[in-house]
Amino acid sequence: MAKALEFTPRVKTPEEKLGESVHDSAPALDESLRLLRELHEHGVLDVLIKLVRGGEGLSASAIHLLGGRSGTAILRSGVEIVKMLDGLDHRELRALGHGLQLGVSQGAQHVAQGKGVGLGDLVGLLRDRDVQLALGAIFGLLKGLGRGLREARGEDTETGNQSEVDRGAR
């Protein structure tokens, strides 16, 4: 009787496994390398590496990536917008956002229906409580915007007729 052969297949080395994997993934690797080259050529990899390492030199790299002076202006504007948003009360912003959402929806309905407003309609709308409240919000926004613009120009916070306007509001 024949004796059974004992056969133990040879275990592939890590290099052989890697070679097979590279062969099987050649198209994906080719595309990945092209993407990696593009990211490197445009400086994106440098920024990502600095971000992962904790941001050392990240601002300068980001400015360079954004294109020099225009990038600096974009970053400065972004910082100013973030500062402004930080100063807003989230409850007030939510209330105004909700009102704006309803206003846009109602305005779109009027446009879709072809509704206009005549002079007589306008006088009637001025008696509507919702319109009065919205006008108050708009005029409050304009007043605050004007005060902020005057402060930015270094003007006094009160103008000649300001006390009369404030007295009338009491």
Summary of the structure (lengths in Angstrom):
residues: 170
radius of gyration: 33.1
end to end distance: 117.0
largest distance: 121.0
contacts: 309
relative contact order: 0.03
helix: 75%
strand: 0%
